[in-house]
Amino acid sequence: MSDLSSIVILGTGQGGFQLAMSLRDEGFGGRIVMVGDEAFLPYQRPPLSKAFLSGGTDEEGVLLRPPGYFEEHRIELRTAARAVRIDRAARKLILGTGEELDYDHLALATGARNRRLAVEGADLAGVLQLRDLAEAIAIRGLLSALREVVVIGAGFIGLEFAATARAKGIEVTVIEAAARPMARAISQPMSEFFQIKHQAAGIGFRFGDGVRRILGEAGRAVGVETISGEIIPADLVLVGIGILPNVELAADAGLLVEDGIVADEFLATADPAVSAFGDCARAPNRYATAPIRIESVQNAVDQARCLAQRLTGNPVPYAALPWFWSDQGGLKLQIAGLTTPHDLAVARGDPAGGAFSVYCFRDGRYLGTESVNRVHDYMLARRLLAAGIALSPSQAADTGLDLKSLLT
């Protein structure tokens, strides 16, 4: 068992909460303090762009645990608290209020923030982003009065929001600099499938274009002018152009930062009293050829569990399989493994029927599977990858072969 008596977790997102919970599950009896700059109790982010906006759940429904859980498990919460400095020599985390939190170990779960749109009009009212609960509350309060929205960025969040808004009868136009939706995350066959389905639902796309400026009247956004010169009316403009890891405090404290806070396979930084995990950390992964920063709830949660084991005296290298998902209207996209970049994509199933999978390879090596509305394929892919099965492109293409037989 660890000899630590005080662990401070900087970040109250799902990863930070999972670490606190796992520490207690692993028998840690010392002080746990969670610090976050949001005013809310720890909550789930994935429902914000879907169930929360559509009215399927509310603020209480996205909470990870009710308020009493934290008192019962002796987890001290500092919400609406901004950390301003890490004093590694004194092992203190300094807050904007002046409070100094002593730690034996500091776990950085600082997450990431939205990229900002750097164009004229980006600061107008009605230009919003969707990553945290406050932003989701603001958007939900506007939805019933909207007629036309423009979404900038055809990534997961942008398309989840677009599908939710379209289901409410709102006219939706998506502007994307790339040639297809989710181009950085999924294969071309899967991307094309989602484009067709979203267009059939009435969502318009402008690919290979960007935003020159956002038009406003009386301080509020009323439209978007694209680089190509098109004017698109909008009651609301949602910006979803990616995220940036929150690494500034770590960098100011002298920790190594390279597209994330650099950590080893145990999520440890070069300072033995500081660890980093989740969206803010770049660490080795057995499914990648180099250290990688993974933006997913699954990765943050699994890394938190791994870190809790090390901090309670049972260190094991992080080895969890990465997986991702996105619900866009009636389409459930599930990804097992790190499928990009790949040089070969093998489709299996019937896209015309609304359900199929794509098996991705690089230099003949199986990387992972993208599935839409085929949960069986996705779950099987997770088993194949975890077992290290060397699935070949010809096997993936052979619809007469039961891929489950490869596990025996």
C-alpha positions in Angstrom: 0.0 0.0 0.0 1.1 3.5 -0.8 2.5 5.8 1.9 0.8 8.9 0.4 -1.4 10.8 2.8 -2.7 13.6 0.5 -3.6 13.5 -3.2 -4.8 16.6 -5.0 -6.6 16.0 -8.3 -6.6 19.1 -10.6 -9.7 18.6 -12.8 -13.3 17.6 -11.9 -14.2 16.0 -15.2 -14.9 12.3 -15.7 -11.3 11.3 -15.5 -10.6 13.3 -12.3 -13.8 11.9 -10.7 -12.8 8.3 -11.7 -9.4 8.7 -10.1 -11.0 9.9 -6.8 -13.5 7.0 -6.9 -10.9 4.4 -7.8 -8.5 5.6 -5.1 -11.2 4.9 -2.5 -12.0 1.5 -4.2 -8.4 0.6 -4.0 -8.3 1.3 -0.3 -6.7 4.7 -0.2 -7.6 6.2 3.2 -5.9 9.6 2.9 -7.1 13.0 1.9 -8.4 13.5 -1.6 -9.1 17.0 -2.9 -10.6 17.7 -6.3 -10.2 21.1 -7.9 -12.0 22.4 -10.9 -12.9 25.8 -12.4 -16.5 24.8 -13.2 -19.3 25.5 -10.7 -20.9 22.1 -11.2 -20.4 18.8 -9.5 -18.6 16.3 -11.7 -20.7 15.4 -14.7 -20.8 13.5 -18.0 -19.9 15.4 -21.1 -21.1 13.0 -23.8 -24.8 13.5 -23.3 -24.5 17.3 -23.6 -24.7 17.4 -27.4 -27.4 14.7 -27.6 -29.8 13.7 -24.7 -29.3 17.0 -22.8 -30.1 19.2 -25.7 -32.9 17.1 -26.9 -34.6 17.1 -23.5 -33.9 13.4 -22.7 -32.1 14.3 -19.5 -31.5 17.4 -17.3 -28.7 18.8 -15.2 -29.2 16.3 -12.4 -29.3 13.5 -14.9 -25.8 14.2 -16.2 -24.2 14.3 -12.8 -21.8 11.4 -12.1 -22.9 11.2 -8.5 -25.2 13.1 -6.2 -23.8 15.6 -3.8 -23.9 13.3 -0.8 -21.5 10.8 -2.5 -18.5 13.1 -2.0 -19.1 13.7 1.7 -19.7 10.0 2.2 -16.4 9.1 0.5 -14.5 12.0 2.1 -13.7 13.6 -1.3 -13.2 17.3 -0.9 -14.5 19.4 -3.8 -13.3 22.8 -4.8 -15.6 23.8 -7.6 -15.5 27.2 -9.3 -11.9 27.3 -8.2 -9.1 28.3 -10.6 -5.6 26.9 -10.0 -3.0 29.5 -10.9 0.3 27.9 -10.0 2.0 24.6 -9.1 4.8 25.0 -6.6 6.6 21.7 -7.2 9.4 22.4 -4.7 7.0 23.0 -1.9 4.4 20.5 -3.2 1.6 23.0 -3.2 -1.2 23.9 -5.6 -2.1 27.5 -5.4 -5.6 28.7 -6.2 -6.8 32.1 -7.4 -8.4 32.6 -4.1 -5.0 32.4 -2.4 -5.7 29.0 -0.9 -2.7 26.7 -1.0 -3.3 23.0 -1.1 -0.5 20.8 0.1 -0.1 17.5 -1.7 2.0 14.4 -1.5 0.9 13.7 -5.0 -0.7 15.9 -7.7 -2.7 14.3 -10.5 -3.2 16.6 -13.5 -6.5 15.9 -15.2 -6.8 19.3 -16.7 -8.5 18.1 -19.9 -8.8 20.3 -22.9 -10.7 23.4 -24.1 -12.3 24.4 -27.4 -10.3 25.9 -30.2 -11.4 29.5 -30.7 -12.5 30.8 -34.1 -10.3 33.7 -35.0 -12.4 35.7 -37.5 -14.3 38.9 -37.4 -17.6 38.6 -35.5 -16.5 35.5 -33.5 -17.3 37.4 -30.2 -20.9 38.2 -31.2 -23.8 37.0 -29.1 -25.1 33.8 -30.6 -21.7 32.4 -31.5 -21.4 29.5 -29.1 -19.4 26.4 -28.4 -20.4 23.1 -26.9 -18.0 21.4 -24.5 -19.2 22.1 -20.9 -22.5 22.1 -19.1 -22.8 25.9 -18.9 -22.5 26.1 -22.7 -25.1 23.3 -23.1 -27.5 25.0 -20.8 -27.2 28.2 -22.8 -27.8 26.4 -26.1 -30.7 24.4 -24.8 -32.4 27.6 -23.7 -32.2 29.0 -27.2 -33.2 25.9 -29.3 -37.0 26.3 -29.2 -36.7 29.7 -30.9 -34.2 28.9 -33.5 -35.0 28.6 -37.2 -31.5 28.4 -38.8 -28.1 27.4 -37.4 -24.7 27.2 -38.9 -22.3 24.6 -37.6 -18.6 25.3 -38.2 -16.7 22.0 -38.2 -18.0 18.6 -39.2 -16.4 16.6 -36.3 -18.2 14.5 -33.7 -19.6 17.4 -31.7 -20.6 19.4 -34.7 -22.5 16.6 -36.3 -24.1 15.4 -33.0 -25.4 18.9 -32.5 -26.4 19.2 -36.1 -28.5 16.0 -35.9 -30.1 17.1 -32.6 -31.0 20.5 -34.1 -32.3 19.0 -37.3 -34.5 16.6 -35.4 -36.2 19.7 -33.9 -37.0 21.1 -37.3 -34.2 23.6 -37.4 -32.5 24.3 -40.7 -28.8 23.3 -40.4 -25.8 24.1 -42.5 -22.4 22.6 -41.7 -19.2 24.3 -43.0 -16.1 22.1 -43.1 -12.6 22.9 -44.4 -12.0 19.3 -45.3 -13.5 17.4 -48.2 -15.7 15.2 -46.0 -17.2 14.9 -42.5 -15.0 13.6 -39.7 -12.1 13.3 -42.1 -9.5 13.2 -39.4 -11.2 10.5 -37.4 -12.8 7.9 -39.7 -12.4 6.2 -43.0 -13.7 7.6 -46.3 -16.4 4.9 -46.7 -17.7 5.5 -43.2 -17.5 9.3 -43.7 -19.4 9.1 -47.0 -22.1 7.0 -45.4 -22.7 9.6 -42.6 -22.7 12.4 -45.2 -25.4 10.7 -47.2 -27.5 10.0 -44.1 -27.2 13.6 -42.8 -28.0 15.1 -46.1 -31.1 12.8 -46.4 -32.2 14.2 -43.1 -32.0 17.7 -44.5 -28.6 18.9 -43.2 -26.7 21.0 -45.7 -22.9 20.8 -46.1 -20.3 23.2 -47.5 -17.0 21.2 -47.8 -13.7 22.6 -48.7 -14.8 26.0 -47.4 -14.2 28.2 -44.4 -15.5 31.2 -42.5 -14.4 34.7 -43.6 -16.5 36.5 -41.0 -19.6 36.2 -38.9 -22.2 38.8 -39.7 -24.0 40.6 -36.9 -26.8 43.1 -36.2 -27.2 44.9 -32.8 -24.4 42.8 -31.4 -25.8 39.4 -32.3 -24.9 36.9 -35.0 -27.3 36.8 -38.0 -25.3 34.9 -40.5 -21.9 33.6 -41.8 -20.0 34.7 -44.8 -17.8 31.8 -46.2 -14.4 32.2 -47.8 -16.1 31.3 -51.1 -18.4 34.3 -50.7 -21.6 32.6 -49.7 -23.9 34.3 -47.1 -25.7 31.8 -44.9 -28.3 33.1 -42.5 -28.1 31.9 -38.9 -29.9 32.5 -35.6 -27.0 30.6 -33.9 -23.5 29.7 -34.9 -22.0 26.7 -33.2 -18.2 26.4 -33.4 -16.7 22.9 -33.2 -13.2 23.1 -34.7 -11.4 20.9 -32.3 -9.8 21.2 -28.8 -6.5 22.1 -27.3 -5.0 20.4 -24.2 -4.8 22.5 -21.0 -1.1 22.3 -20.4 -0.1 25.8 -19.4 0.1 25.3 -15.6 2.3 22.2 -16.2 4.5 24.0 -18.6 4.9 27.0 -16.2 5.9 24.5 -13.5 8.7 23.2 -15.7 7.1 19.9 -16.7 7.7 18.7 -20.3 4.9 19.5 -22.7 4.7 18.1 -26.3 1.1 18.2 -27.6 0.1 17.3 -24.0 1.8 16.8 -20.7 4.4 14.1 -21.3 3.9 11.0 -19.1 5.2 7.5 -19.2 3.4 4.2 -19.4 2.5 4.5 -15.7 1.1 8.1 -16.3 4.0 9.5 -14.3 5.7 12.8 -15.3 9.4 13.5 -14.8 8.4 14.7 -11.3 7.7 11.7 -9.1 5.1 13.7 -7.2 3.1 14.6 -10.3 1.1 12.5 -12.8 -1.0 13.4 -15.8 -3.8 11.6 -17.6 -6.8 12.0 -19.9 -7.1 14.6 -22.7 -4.2 16.7 -21.4 -1.6 13.9 -21.3 0.6 12.4 -24.0 1.7 8.9 -23.1 2.7 5.5 -24.6 0.0 3.3 -25.8 0.4 -0.4 -26.9 -1.9 0.2 -29.9 0.1 3.2 -31.2 3.7 3.4 -32.6 4.6 6.4 -30.6 3.3 8.2 -27.5 -0.1 9.7 -28.2 -2.7 12.0 -26.7 -6.1 10.5 -26.9 -9.3 12.6 -26.6 -11.9 10.3 -25.3 -13.8 9.6 -22.1 -12.8 5.9 -22.2 -9.1 6.8 -22.2 -9.5 9.2 -19.3 -11.4 6.8 -17.2 -9.1 3.8 -17.9 -6.0 5.9 -17.3 -7.5 7.1 -14.0 -8.0 3.5 -12.9 -4.5 2.6 -13.9 -3.1 5.6 -12.0 -5.1 4.7 -8.9 -3.5 1.3 -8.9 0.0 2.9 -9.0 -0.8 5.4 -6.3 -2.0 2.7 -4.0 1.1 0.5 -4.5 0.1 -1.7 -7.4 1.8 -0.2 -10.5 0.8 -1.7 -13.9 1.5 -0.1 -17.3 -1.4 1.4 -19.1 -2.6 -1.1 -21.6 -6.3 -0.4 -22.3 -7.7 -0.6 -25.8 -8.8 2.8 -27.1 -12.4 3.0 -28.2 -14.7 5.8 -29.2 -18.3 6.4 -30.0 -20.6 9.1 -31.4 -24.4 9.1 -31.6 -25.7 11.2 -34.4 -29.5 11.0 -34.7 -30.3 7.4 -35.2 -26.8 6.5 -36.2 -24.5 4.9 -33.6 -20.8 5.1 -34.7 -18.5 2.9 -32.6 -14.7 2.6 -33.2 -12.5 0.0 -31.7 -8.7 0.8 -31.9 -6.8 3.6 -33.4 -7.9 3.4 -37.0 -6.2 6.5 -38.4 -4.0 6.9 -40.3 -4.6 3.8 -42.4 -3.9 2.9 -46.1 -6.6 0.3 -46.6 -10.2 0.2 -45.6 -12.3 -2.9 -46.0 -16.1 -2.6 -45.8 -18.2 -5.5 -44.4 -22.0 -5.4 -44.3 -24.6 -3.4 -46.2 -24.3 0.4 -46.1 -27.6 0.7 -48.1 -29.3 -1.2 -45.2 -28.0 1.4 -42.7 -25.5 -0.9 -40.9 -22.0 -1.9 -41.8 -18.4 -1.9 -40.6 -15.0 -0.8 -42.0 -11.8 -2.7 -41.0 -8.8 -0.5 -41.2 -5.2 -1.6 -42.0 -1.8 0.1 -42.4 1.0 -1.8 -44.1 -1.2 -4.9 -43.9 -1.5 -4.6 -40.1 -5.0 -4.6 -38.5 -5.6 -1.3 -36.7 -9.2 -1.4 -35.7 -12.8 -1.3 -36.8 -15.4 1.4 -37.4 -19.0 0.2 -37.1 -22.3 1.9 -37.5 -25.4 0.2 -36.0 -23.5 -3.1 -35.9 -22.7 -3.5 -32.2 -21.7 -7.2 -32.7 -18.9 -6.2 -35.1 -17.6 -3.5 -32.7 -17.6 -5.8 -29.7 -15.9 -8.6 -31.7 -13.3 -6.1 -32.9 -12.4 -5.1 -29.3 -11.9 -8.8 -28.5 -9.7 -9.3 -31.6 -7.5 -6.3 -30.9 -7.2 -7.1 -27.2 -6.1 -10.6 -28.1 -3.6 -9.4 -30.6 -5.2 -11.4 -33.5 -3.5 -10.6 -36.8 -6.6 -10.2 -38.9 -5.7 -9.9 -42.6 -7.5 -7.7 -45.2 -8.6 -10.9 -47.1 -10.2 -12.3 -43.9 -12.0 -9.0 -43.3 -13.3 -9.0 -46.9 -14.4 -12.6 -46.7 -18.1 -12.3 -45.6 -18.3 -16.1 -45.5 -15.8 -16.2 -42.7 -17.1 -15.9 -39.1 -14.5 -13.6 -37.6 -15.4 -14.9 -34.2 -13.8 -18.2 -35.2 -10.4 -16.4 -35.1 -10.6 -16.2 -31.4 -10.7 -20.0 -30.9 
